[in-house]
Amino acid sequence: MEKASNLLLKLSRRLFENLDEQERFVDALMNPKPFHRCILWCQEKPKVSPFSIEAPLSWQPHFVDRLSFGETPGQHPLHEQGYFYCLDFSSVFAASILLKISHSLKLVFDMCAAPGGKSVFAWKNLQPELLISNEVIGKRLGMLISNLKRCHIKPSIVVSKDSSIFSEMIPFSSDLVMVDAPCTGQSLLAKGEKAPGCFHPTAINKSANRQKRIIANSAQIVAPQGYLAYMTCTYSPEENEEVCEWFLKKFPQFQAVKISYLQSYQSHLTSVPCYRMFPQDRLGAGAFTVLFKNIEEGEVKQIDREILSTVWININQEEYRV
């Protein structure tokens, strides 16, 4: 525990120059306090909310509500009926970069989808002709399918394969690829949960290498003029800014998109337009987010449904197959 505390202190000094900010960050993780619950309305929001809600932030999507303390949305009948999806406000922050995309999309691909919050957000905001949600960890598939079915997210397909498979199967096909990357999960501490070893350099480097592999594979399926969204729920620069800088050097056809409505959240650790939420600001446990655009011109490749059918589960049917 003492070693973990020392590693946390070192991280705080890397993230913040101001001593007071360092202390506030460490305290938010060592002495976690509850955050406001949040819901994303999948169906039309009632004219009169069944919940007591907080005043919205300027960038907050109209289909998202932050609830007052004491509300228990998961127990409301509308939840089981699929009217809304419960999620952390940090996830809303991370996904809010998608509000920058103003035109309609044919295909949205969520590379690391379970439990489904980012898929639901993208579907609600962008209304794509098809949403494909991938989850490589088999034991998380049931949760993903259940959430997408309950919230009536369609047309949608759930798949379960490594990112490298899709880079070969469906290159240059997706208008938007989302990578909510697996990470060390340091923000779990701000929610009072456990994340053993999350500050250890070995764990951080292992995670960063995995993230680079996933984002590199994901870049291969982004269509010309398409978008790639990269997000994490951790704080280490190695998993965030440094991944972005590595990505832009390796894939010069991509540019990071400036999100004007998130300018006050701009990371001061890089010149790349990317954005952070920290737990001491009391909005959410923390997140990192960036939106890249493939600026190349070219033809969008159409997906061969017969090939894809070998790995999909169509959640709009009564029977599912992998």
Sequence and secondary structure as in RCSB ss.txt:
>XXXX:A:sequence
MEKASNLLLKLSRRLFENLDEQERFVDALMNPKPFHRCILWCQEKPKVSPFSIEAPLSWQPHFVDRLSFGETPGQ
HPLHEQGYFYCLDFSSVFAASILLKISHSLKLVFDMCAAPGGKSVFAWKNLQPELLISNEVIGKRLGMLISNLKR
CHIKPSIVVSKDSSIFSEMIPFSSDLVMVDAPCTGQSLLAKGEKAPGCFHPTAINKSANRQKRIIANSAQIVAPQ
GYLAYMTCTYSPEENEEVCEWFLKKFPQFQAVKISYLQSYQSHLTSVPCYRMFPQDRLGAGAFTVLFKNIEEGEV
KQIDREILSTVWININQEEYRV
>XXXX:A:secstr
 HHHHHHHHHHHHHH SSHHHHHHHHHHHHS      EEEESS   SS SS B    TT  TTEEEB TT  GGG
SHHHHTTSEEEE HHHHHHHGGGGG  S  SEEEESS TT HHHHHHHHHH  SEEEEE   GGGHHHHHHHHHH
TT  SEEEE   HHHHHHHSTT EEEEEEE     GGGGGGT   TTTT HHHHHHHHHHHHHHHHHHHTTEEEE
EEEEEEES   GGGTHHHHHHHHHH TTEEE   GGGGGGB TT SS  EEE GGGSS S EEEEEEEE      
    HHHHTTTEEETTSSS   
